[in-house]
Amino acid sequence: MKLRPASREGAPGRPPRIFSGYVVDLDGTVYLGDQPLPGAVQTLGRIREAGSRLVFLTNNPLRSAASYAELLRGLGVQADEREVVTPLSVLTGYLNKQHPGAAVLTVAEPLIDQTLLAAGIAVTAEPSQAGVVVVSFDRTFDYTKLLRAFRAVHRHGAVIVATNPDPFCPSPDGGLPDCAAMLAAVEACTGSRAEAVLGKPGPQMAAEVHARLGVPPGDAAMVGDRILTDVAMSRALRMTSILVLSGATAASDVAESAVQPDYLIEGIGDLLPGAVPQPARPREPQ
C-alpha cells in the first residue's frame, strides 16, 4: 500500500533519523493482544543501542506501570517501571491536588480502587458520600455501577473524572469498548460532563511524559496508532509525530482527518532508518 504523505510538504513515510527520545504507545503499536507486532522488539532494541531515551505510554488503565513493564519484558522488550506512564500515573496526583480529602466512587475495575487506596484516597460505594466519580475502562460495567454514579452526580453533586478518552481498545478480534463508552453513559444520564479526562492527549499526562523523557521536545518523537490521542499529544508537547497503521487507525482515517501526523508508517518495524519494510497486517473490522 502506498502511504499518503503527512502534513509536512514532501515528508517521507519513515523519519530519516534517530531521535534522542521516543514516547511509544503500547496497544496497537508495540503489541496487539499478547503478541509483539512485527519488528517491535528489534526496533526498540536498536533505539536503546543508539542511546536514545524511551518512555512507554498507554491510555489503558487495566494494568499498573510495574505490570506493563513486566509484560514488555515477557515479550522481549527491555523496560523498567519508571519508563511506563499510564492514566494511573496521573490519577492520584490529580485527585490529591484538585479534590483533597474527597471520597471517590468508581466505575472501574478493582485496580483503580486499589491504586486510590494505596495513595491514601478514600473509596466509597455510597453515592451520598462521594465527592468525585472516577470513570474508567471497565469490563465489569453494569447497571448497578451506572445507578450509583448517577445518584452521586445527579443527586449529590459529585464531579466526574475519566481516566482516558478512548472509544475502544485495539485487540486481535477487532477491539473492546473502552472508557469513552462508560463515560458517555454516565454523562448521558446525569447531564454533566467530566471535568477532566486524564489520559492522552490531556495536559496532565503530557506533563508527566515531558518530565519522564528528559530530552528537548524538538529532538523527540511520539509513536502511536491514534490520531486524536497520540498525534494530538505530540502536537501539545511539540514533538515529531509518527503514526502507525498497525492498531486503531487505517490509512483512510488519516486521509479524512484534519489532524495530520508528521510521518506515517505501516508499523513500528518501519520506524528507524535502514529497517526492512514490514508487510501490512490484515485488519479486522473496527
Buried (B, 14 or more C-beta within 10 A) or exposed (E): EEBEBBBEEEBEBBBEEBBBBBBBBBBBBBBBEEEBBBBBBBBBEBBEEEEBBBBBBBBBBBBBBEBBBBBBEEBEBBBEEEBBBBBBBBBBBBBBEBBEEBBBBBBBBEBBBEBBEEEEBEBBEEBEBBBBBBBBBBEEBEEEBBEBBBBBBBEBEBBBBBBBBBBBBBBEEEBBBBBBBBBEBBBEBBEBEBEBBBBBBBEBBBBBBBEBBEBEBEBBBBBBBBBBBBBBBBBBBEBBBBBBBBBBBEBEBBEEBEEBBBBBBBBBBBBBEEBEEBEBBEEEEE
